[in-house]
């Protein structure tokens, strides 16, 4: 923790910016972990809610001059509402069928952003955010200030999710993930449990979209492609499904490691693909698995 607080004064602004994006993608990974890791739903359309939060931030700030501090919960609420509306008709699907449906939702939204409905999204050029976070009269536009903002948000979200994991809701989610039939027999409303995870995950992704918009300034459809959904999915799988520390490690592997390999830009995808294959063979539970998944895999391997 001390090293994290002192990091902006120990490294260059370039690496501080890398750490900022690491934090933003850690928030996105934590939001997707609620859906994929806690409940076991395959979702590769998560960038749609991320995009809703980012675009809502810019559009509402331009239209009504709302403060970015206020827009964090507003963007989260709008993304959560969209998550409820989009997931309710398909929440009964399982496995690959749900995966394909979420990919379709993500692509529908991306194409809609490109087509610039009612002149709101700016089409392929995107929209520009002209405001910044301010605290006690100081703008949080410098890399080290934005670093503390992002990682402060990560710390707050981790604290909340740890408490949620240990709550009645968190245990119900894990029961649904392990066996839906047994969970329903024990009195758990499986459909509502899935919807709640989807809505909370979408809302958290929308809130992260506000931070992303403030950092990038320009928000365009190019930031919310299918490849971004793949990266988010890989963060959860690589770190360990259902593991909060694993998501932090997985997001570091996806965001920091490529920067370390920038001198080998032509071979980065080769390294990444080889690493994923090695992971699937020797450590399928992830880099930092949750205790439940680790125990389950160990039990399956017993003779």
VEXKOLZA-236431 format. One line per 2 residues: their letters; for each residue z, x, y of N, C-alpha, C. Coordinates in steps of 0.02 Angstrom, whole numbers, plus 50000, padded with zeros to 5 digits. Each point is the difference from the previous one (the first is absolute). Example, Ala and Ser with C-alpha at 12.3 -4.5 7.8 and 13.67 -1.06 7.14 Angstrom:
<rokes>
AS	50390:50660:49716:50000:49955:50059:50000:50045:50060; 49964:49982:50053:50003:50042:50059:50037:49961:50055;
</rokes>
This chain:
<rokes>
XX	50000:50041:49940:50000:49959:50060:50000:50043:50063; 50039:50054:49998:50002:50046:50057:49932:50032:50011;
XX	49968:50019:49945:49934:50031:50004:49949:49950:50028; 50006:49937:49980:49954:49950:50026:50008:49988:50074;
XX	50063:50001:50024:50012:49990:50072:49974:50059:50040; 50007:50060:49972:49981:50061:50037:49925:50017:49992;
XX	49966:49966:49954:49931:50018:49984:49953:50003:50060; 50002:49951:50047:49953:50003:50057:50007:50062:50042;
XX	50057:50033:49999:50011:50060:50040:49987:50064:49960; 49984:49992:49936:49989:50058:49957:49926:50011:49983;
XX	49960:49947:50009:49929:50004:49981:49957:49982:50060; 49935:50010:49993:49953:49984:50054:49989:49925:50006;
XX	49970:49979:50056:49986:49929:50011:49953:49973:49947; 49956:50042:49973:49955:49978:49948:50039:49975:49939;
XX	50049:50039:49978:50039:49980:49941:50048:49944:50016; 50020:49993:50063:50040:49942:50019:49958:49937:49993;
XX	49937:50003:50021:49955:49943:49991:49990:49984:49926; 49993:50051:49959:49993:49989:49928:50063:49964:49974;
XX	50059:50021:50023:50062:49967:49979:50003:49928:50024; 49972:49986:50058:49999:49931:50026:49958:49956:49954;
XX	49941:50023:49981:49958:49961:49955:50031:49994:49930; 50035:50053:49980:50038:49995:49938:50051:49943:50004;
XX	50035:49995:50056:50049:49947:50008:49968:49931:50000; 49943:49993:50034:49967:49935:50003:49977:49979:49930;
XX	49972:50047:49962:49978:49983:49932:50058:49992:49953; 50057:50032:50015:50060:49987:49961:50022:49928:50009;
XX	49997:49974:50062:50016:49930:50012:49952:49954:49962; 49936:50016:50002:49951:49959:49963:50012:50004:49925;
XX	50017:50060:49975:50015:50007:49929:50061:49960:49980; 50052:50001:50043:50060:49961:49986:49985:49925:49999;
XX	49956:49978:50046:49982:49929:50001:49961:49980:49938; 49954:50043:49977:49963:49984:49940:50043:50006:49938;
XX	50051:50043:50002:50044:50008:49943:50038:49935:49985; 50013:49960:50052:50032:49935:49988:49958:49956:49955;
XX	49934:50006:50006:49955:49957:49962:49982:50031:49933; 49981:50064:50001:49977:50033:49939:50059:50025:49958;
XX	50047:50034:50033:50054:50031:49963:50055:49953:49980; 50022:49956:50046:50057:49957:49985:49981:49939:49958;
XX	49942:49970:50014:49981:49939:49965:49945:50013:49948; 49963:50055:50007:49948:50016:49952:49934:49964:50012;
XX	49986:49980:50062:49936:49968:50016:49950:50053:50023; 49941:49999:49973:49947:50047:50019:49967:49976:50064;
XX	50009:50038:50053:49974:49980:50066:49964:50059:50031; 49934:49994:50009:49962:50051:50034:49967:49973:50063;
XX	50031:49949:50029:49976:49973:50063:50052:50007:50055; 50046:50047:49991:50057:50006:50045:49979:50022:50070;
XX	49945:50036:50006:49978:50022:50067:49980:49941:50044; 49987:49942:49970:49984:49941:50040:50058:49981:50045;
XX	50061:50003:49974:50059:49982:50039:50016:50055:50051; 49987:50061:49981:50006:50057:50045:49954:49990:50060;
XX	49938:49979:49986:49950:49988:50052:50021:49942:50045; 50026:49947:49970:50022:49942:50040:50053:50021:50049;
XX	50048:50041:49978:50053:50023:50045:49973:50043:50056; 49955:50046:49984:49972:50045:50051:49958:49962:50051;
XX	49956:49957:49976:49957:49962:50047:50041:49950:50040; 50050:49968:49969:50042:49953:50037:50037:50036:50056;
XX	50022:50061:49987:50035:50039:50052:49955:50012:50060; 49940:50023:49989:49954:50016:50055:49979:49937:50037;
XX	49982:49948:49964:49974:49939:50031:50054:49966:50042; 50061:49994:49972:50054:49967:50037:50023:50042:50059;
XX	49999:50066:49993:50019:50042:50056:49949:49996:50056; 49936:49996:49984:49948:49994:50051:50002:49931:50033;
XX	50012:49948:49960:49996:49932:50027:50061:49982:50042; 50060:50018:49977:50061:49977:50033:50046:50057:50021;
XX	49980:50061:49988:50041:50057:50022:50067:50004:49965; 50005:49976:49938:50063:50002:49964:50021:50071:49984;
XX	50064:50013:50003:50026:50067:49983:49989:50016:49926; 49986:50063:49986:49990:50020:49931:50062:49991:49957;
XX	50059:50006:50032:50062:49987:49962:50002:49928:49975; 49978:49953:50042:49998:49930:49980:49944:49988:49950;
XX	49946:50038:50006:49942:49989:49957:50012:50024:49928; 50050:50042:49989:50015:50021:49931:50019:49940:49957;
XX	50050:49959:50020:50015:49941:49959:49946:49947:50003; 49965:49994:50058:49947:49950:50005:49943:50017:49952;
XX	49979:50064:50000:49946:50020:49954:50023:49992:49927; 50063:50016:49987:50026:49991:49932:49999:49927:49979;
XX	50020:49955:50047:50000:49929:49984:49929:49974:49987; 49952:50021:50042:49931:49977:49990:49971:50025:49934;
XX	50015:50063:49983:49976:50027:49937:50033:49964:49941; 50065:49985:50007:50036:49964:49947:49972:49930:49991;
XX	49985:49967:50056:49970:49933:49995:49931:50003:49967; 49961:50051:50017:49935:50008:49967:50010:50016:49926;
XX	50051:50041:49984:50014:50015:49931:50017:49938:49960; 50038:49955:50030:50018:49938:49965:49938:49957:49990;
XX	49961:49993:50053:49941:49957:49995:49947:50026:49952; 49992:50066:49998:49948:50029:49957:50023:50007:49928;
XX	50065:50012:49989:50024:50012:49932:50017:49936:49962; 50017:49947:50036:50021:49939:49966:49948:49973:49951;
XX	49935:49999:50017:49951:49973:49952:49988:50046:49940; 50017:50064:50005:49982:50047:49947:50061:50030:49965;
XX	50060:49980:50019:50060:50032:49975:50009:49988:49925; 49968:49948:49973:50006:49986:49929:49959:50047:49957;
XX	49953:50037:50031:49959:50047:49962:50041:50060:49977; 49978:50032:49947:50037:50058:49974:49952:50058:49990;
XX	50030:50060:50001:49964:50060:49981:49937:50013:50040; 49946:50014:49964:49937:50018:50032:49971:49944:50042;
XX	50013:49937:49981:49973:49944:50038:50030:49997:50070; 50065:50012:50006:50032:50002:50066:49975:50060:50039;
XX	49990:50056:49966:49975:50061:50032:49932:49987:50032; 49955:49968:49963:49933:49987:50026:50003:49951:50058;
XX	50043:49950:49995:50006:49951:50054:50025:50032:50065; 50049:50045:49995:50026:50033:50060:49948:50048:50030;
XX	49960:50032:49958:49946:50042:50026:49951:49957:50041; 49985:49941:49973:49955:49955:50036:50028:49978:50067;
XX	50065:49984:50003:50031:49980:50063:49997:50057:50051; 50011:50060:49977:49998:50058:50045:49930:50009:50029;
XX	49949:49993:49959:49931:50009:50023:49979:49943:50047; 50023:49940:49986:49984:49943:50044:50027:50013:50070;
XX	50062:50023:50004:50029:50013:50066:49964:50057:50035; 49983:50053:49963:49966:50057:50031:49933:49980:50028;
XX	49962:49960:49963:49935:49977:50024:50009:49954:50060; 50052:49959:50000:50013:49956:50057:50015:50042:50062;
XX	50038:50053:49993:50014:50044:50057:49936:50032:50026; 49957:50019:49955:49936:50030:50020:49956:49950:50039;
XX	50003:49937:49980:49958:49949:50032:50028:49976:50066; 50060:50023:50019:50029:49987:50066:50005:49925:50015;
XX	50042:49963:49963:50006:49928:50013:50027:49986:50069; 49963:49959:50038:50019:49978:50068:50013:50059:50047;
XX	49970:50057:49986:50006:50057:50044:50069:50031:50002; 50042:49987:49950:50069:50025:50001:50008:50070:49972;
XX	49961:50016:49948:50013:50062:49963:49956:50059:50021; 49952:49989:50043:49958:50055:50024:49948:50023:49950;
XX	49992:49966:49944:49950:50020:49951:50014:50069:49972; 49948:50038:49984:50009:50067:49971:50033:50049:50048;
XX	49996:49987:50065:50031:50046:50049:50075:49991:50005; 50026:49943:49978:50072:49989:50001:50026:49981:50069;
XX	50065:50003:50007:50034:49982:50063:50047:50057:50019; 50017:50003:50064:50040:50056:50026:50067:49974:50025;
XX	50053:50034:49981:50068:49984:50023:50015:50043:50061; 50015:49969:50056:50012:50036:50062:50074:50010:50015;
XX	50044:49977:49956:50072:50004:50012:50031:50049:49949; 50063:50018:50012:50037:50043:49955:50072:49976:49996;
XX	50034:50023:49948:50072:49986:49996:50037:50036:50056; 50049:49966:50027:50042:50030:50053:50073:49987:49984;
XX	50041:50051:50013:50071:49995:49987:50037:50032:50058; 50041:49960:50036:50037:50024:50058:49954:50033:50052;
XX	49941:49971:50007:49953:50024:50050:49956:50057:49978; 50011:50025:49939:49959:50057:49975:49949:49973:49950;
XX	49938:50022:50008:49947:49982:49953:50006:50040:49936; 49993:49966:49943:50003:50033:49935:49930:50021:49978;
XX	49964:50032:50044:49932:50020:49986:49993:50072:49977; 50052:50040:50011:49997:50069:49977:50013:50003:49924;
XX	49970:50049:49965:50006:50001:49927:50071:49999:49974; 50045:50040:50031:50069:50003:49974:50037:49934:50012;
XX	49986:49966:50056:50033:49936:50013:49976:49947:49951; 49935:49998:49989:49973:49951:49952:50024:50016:49930;
XX	50010:50063:49984:50026:50020:49935:50068:49967:49987; 50045:50004:50049:50066:49971:49991:49997:49924:49995;
XX	49953:49969:50037:49992:49928:49995:49979:49980:49930; 49949:50033:49973:49974:49982:49934:50051:50012:49945;
XX	50032:50058:50001:50046:50015:49946:50066:49963:50008; 50017:49980:50061:50056:49954:50009:49986:49934:49967;
XX	49937:49975:50008:49980:49938:49967:50001:50008:49924; 49978:50058:49974:50001:50012:49928:50072:49998:49974;
XX	50045:50033:50036:50070:50000:49978:50029:49930:49999; 49985:49959:50050:50026:49932:50003:49972:49958:49942;
XX	49935:50008:49987:49969:49961:49946:50027:50022:49932; 50009:50064:49989:50027:50024:49937:50070:49972:49989;
XX	50041:50000:50052:50068:49972:49994:49997:49926:49980; 49956:49962:50032:49994:49929:49984:49974:49988:49930;
XX	49950:50040:49978:49971:49990:49934:50048:50020:49944; 50041:50051:50012:50050:50019:49951:50050:49943:49989;
XX	50020:49968:50053:50046:49943:49994:49965:49941:49966; 49935:49992:50015:49963:49945:49970:49991:50011:49925;
XX	49989:50063:49979:49993:50015:49929:50062:49980:49960; 50058:50009:50030:50063:49987:49965:50023:49928:50007;
XX	49962:49959:50036:50019:49931:50012:49976:49956:49943; 50018:49937:50004:49978:49951:49950:49924:49994:50000;
XX	49970:50003:50059:49927:49995:50005:49967:50060:49966; 50026:50060:50013:49971:50059:49969:50004:49999:49924;
XX	50056:49976:49974:50007:49995:49927:49953:49948:49972; 49991:49945:50037:49952:49949:49978:49929:50027:49998;
XX	49982:50039:50051:49933:50030:50000:49990:50045:49938; 50050:50040:49984:49994:50044:49942:49994:49961:49935;
XX	50035:49944:49996:49994:49957:49941:49930:49972:49994; 49972:49979:50055:49931:49974:50000:49951:50054:49979;
XX	50011:50061:50024:49956:50055:49982:50003:50015:49926; 50060:49998:49971:50007:50018:49929:49973:49945:49954;
XX	50016:49937:50015:49978:49945:49956:50004:49935:50038; 49943:49972:50019:49999:49939:50040:50028:49941:49961;
XX	49984:49996:49935:50023:49944:49960:50076:50000:49994; 50028:50060:49986:50073:50005:49994:50033:49986:50068;
XX	49970:50024:50054:50028:49988:50067:50002:49925:50015; 49945:49965:49984:49998:49928:50013:50050:49963:49956;
XX	50009:50024:49938:50049:49969:49956:50071:50009:50026; 50013:50053:50037:50066:50012:50029:50011:49963:50066;
XX	49951:49960:50021:50008:49959:50061:49971:50030:50063; 49962:50054:49994:49968:50031:50059:49935:49964:50015;
XX	49990:49982:50063:49937:49970:50021:49950:50057:50010; 49960:50012:49949:49955:50058:49998:49950:49997:50057;
XX	49971:49942:50013:49950:49994:50053:50030:50017:50068; 50059:49972:50014:50032:50013:50065:50021:50074:50007;
XX	50021:50030:49944:50019:50071:50002:49940:50043:50017; 49943:49984:49971:49939:50038:50014:49979:49990:50073;
XX	50001:49938:50022:49980:49986:50069:50045:50035:50050; 50065:50001:49986:50047:50033:50045:49984:50075:50005;
XX	49987:50032:49944:49983:50071:50000:49935:50012:50039; 49951:49957:49990:49936:50007:50035:50009:49992:50075;
XX	50039:49951:50020:50010:49987:50071:50039:50056:50033; 50054:50023:49969:50039:50055:50028:49958:50065:50004;
XX	49962:50014:49948:49958:50059:50001:49947:49997:50053; 49969:49941:50008:49949:49991:50052:50030:50007:50069;
XX	50060:49971:50010:50032:50004:50066:50018:50072:50018; 50025:50038:49952:50016:50070:50014:49937:50041:50015;
XX	49945:49985:49965:49937:50035:50014:49975:49982:50070; 50008:49937:50020:49979:49980:50068:50040:50035:50053;
XX	50066:50008:49989:50042:50037:50048:49978:50073:50005; 49983:50029:49942:49975:50069:50000:49934:50005:50038;
XX	49961:49946:50001:49938:49998:50037:50010:50010:50075; 50057:49976:50027:50015:50010:50070:50010:50075:50015;
XX	50036:50035:49957:50010:50072:50009:49933:50037:49994; 49959:49978:49953:49934:50032:49991:49957:49990:50062;
XX	49999:49939:50028:49960:49987:50060:50024:50041:50058; 50067:50007:50008:50027:50039:50056:49982:50074:49992;
XX	49996:50024:49939:49984:50070:49989:49926:50014:50007; 49958:49957:49972:49928:50011:50001:49967:49980:50066;
XX	50030:49952:50035:49974:49972:50063:49937:49957:49986; 49952:50025:49964:49940:49963:49983:50008:49973:49929;
XX	49992:49934:49992:50005:49968:49935:49932:49971:49982; 49972:50023:49944:49933:49978:49980:50000:49986:49925;
XX	49949:49963:49975:49997:49984:49929:49996:50061:49955; 49978:50057:50026:49995:50061:49960:50068:50024:49974;
XX	50054:49978:50031:50067:50021:49980:50027:49957:49943; 49963:49948:49979:50027:49953:49951:49950:49987:49944;
XX	49971:50053:49975:49950:49995:49948:50034:49995:49931; 49958:49991:49949:50026:49996:49932:50034:50065:49979;
XX	49975:50056:50026:50030:50065:49983:50073:50003:50023; 50015:49969:50057:50070:49998:50023:50043:49961:49951;
XX	49973:49946:49972:50037:49962:49950:50012:50041:49938; 49951:50040:49981:50008:50044:49942:50055:50051:50013;
XX	50002:50029:50060:50051:50049:50018:50070:49969:49995; 50008:49940:50027:50065:49966:49997:50021:49986:49929;
XX	49953:49977:49959:50015:49987:49930:50020:50064:49964; 49964:50055:50015:50015:50064:49969:50068:50026:50021;
XX	50021:49986:50062:50066:50023:50023:50055:49970:49956; 49994:49935:49985:50052:49967:49960:49997:50025:49928;
XX	49940:50006:49971:49994:50022:49931:50021:50073:49992; 49978:50041:50047:50014:50072:49997:50075:50013:50008;
XX	50031:49966:50047:50071:50012:50011:50044:49971:49947; 49981:49943:49972:50040:49967:49950:50011:49927:50019;
XX	49977:49954:49959:50004:49929:50015:50073:49978:50005; 50016:49966:50055:50067:49975:50010:50049:50052:50026;
XX	49977:50060:50016:50044:50054:50022:49989:50012:50075; 50052:49990:50040:49995:50012:50072:49992:50075:50015;
XX	50041:50044:49971:49987:50072:50011:49931:50021:49975; 49978:49968:49945:49934:50017:49974:49944:49983:50049;
XX	50007:49945:50036:49949:49982:50050:49998:50053:50055; 50058:50025:50022:50001:50052:50051:49966:50063:49975;
XX	50013:50018:49938:49968:50059:49971:49925:49988:49991; 49982:49941:49976:49929:49985:49989:49961:49999:50065;
XX	50030:49973:50053:49965:50000:50065:49993:50070:50027; 50049:50044:49987:49993:50070:50020:49943:50033:49962;
XX	49995:49985:49935:49946:50030:49960:49931:49977:50024; 49995:49937:50024:49935:49974:50021:49983:50018:50072;
XX	50050:50012:50043:49986:50011:50070:50010:50073:50022; 50049:50034:49972:50015:50069:50020:49960:50050:49959;
XX	49998:49990:49935:49965:50048:49957:49926:50009:50018; 49962:49946:50016:49930:50011:50020:49993:50044:50063;
XX	50050:49997:50045:49997:50043:50059:50012:50073:49981; 50042:50012:49951:50011:50068:49977:49938:50028:49966;
XX	49959:49956:49972:49939:50021:49965:49938:49993:50044; 50010:49994:50065:49943:49990:50045:49950:50058:49996;
XX	50022:50061:49987:49955:50057:49994:49955:49994:49938; 50019:49954:49954:49959:49989:49940:49974:49928:50002;
XX	49974:49980:50059:49981:49931:50011:49949:49975:49949; 49955:50044:49978:49948:49979:49953:50029:49985:49931;
XX	50059:50027:49986:50029:49994:49933:50063:49957:49999; 50018:49970:50057:50063:49963:50002:49999:49941:49952;
XX	49945:49963:49996:49998:49943:49955:50001:50023:49927; 49973:50059:49987:50004:50028:49932:50073:50014:49981;
XX	50036:50031:50047:50071:50014:49987:50039:49935:49991; 49985:49952:50042:50036:49937:49997:49987:49964:49934;
XX	49937:49997:49979:49983:49968:49937:50032:50034:49940; 49999:50067:50001:50031:50037:49945:50075:49988:49998;
XX	50032:49997:50060:50072:49988:50003:50017:49931:49972; 49959:49950:50015:50012:49932:49974:49994:49998:49925;
XX	49951:50035:49973:49992:50002:49927:50061:50033:49967; 50022:50056:50029:50058:50034:49973:50062:49955:50003;
XX	50007:49964:50055:50056:49954:50008:50000:49947:49946; 49942:49970:49988:49995:49946:49950:50017:50025:49930;
XX	49986:50064:49987:50013:50027:49933:50072:50022:49991; 50026:50038:50048:50065:50032:49992:50057:49965:50035;
XX	49986:49959:50050:50055:49966:50035:49977:49931:50023; 49988:49954:49952:49975:49934:50019:50050:49958:50040;
XX	50064:50018:49998:50050:49962:50036:50000:50016:50075; 49962:50052:50022:49997:50018:50070:50040:50062:50016;
XX	49993:50024:50062:50034:50061:50021:50076:49990:50005; 50021:49941:50023:50072:49986:50007:50011:49928:49976;
XX	50002:49990:49934:50002:49932:49974:50067:49966:50013; 49999:49933:50001:50062:49963:50004:50037:50006:49933;
XX	50064:49990:50001:50040:50007:49938:49978:49950:49948; 49984:49939:50022:49981:49948:49951:49935:50018:49964;
XX	49949:50022:50039:49937:50019:49969:50008:50061:49956; 50041:50048:50022:50011:50061:49961:50032:49983:49933;
XX	50050:49956:50001:50033:49980:49939:49954:49962:49954; 49958:49957:50029:49953:49961:49960:49950:50045:49965;
XX	49971:50049:50036:49952:50045:49970:50033:50043:49946; 50061:50021:50012:50036:50041:49951:50012:49958:49936;
XX	50016:49936:50008:50012:49957:49943:49937:49988:49960; 49943:49995:50034:49937:49989:49964:49979:50060:49960;
XX	50023:50060:50019:49979:50060:49965:50046:50018:49942; 50056:49962:49994:50045:50016:49945:49967:49979:49934;
X	50010:50038:49946:49970:49984:49935:50030:49936:49971;
</rokes>
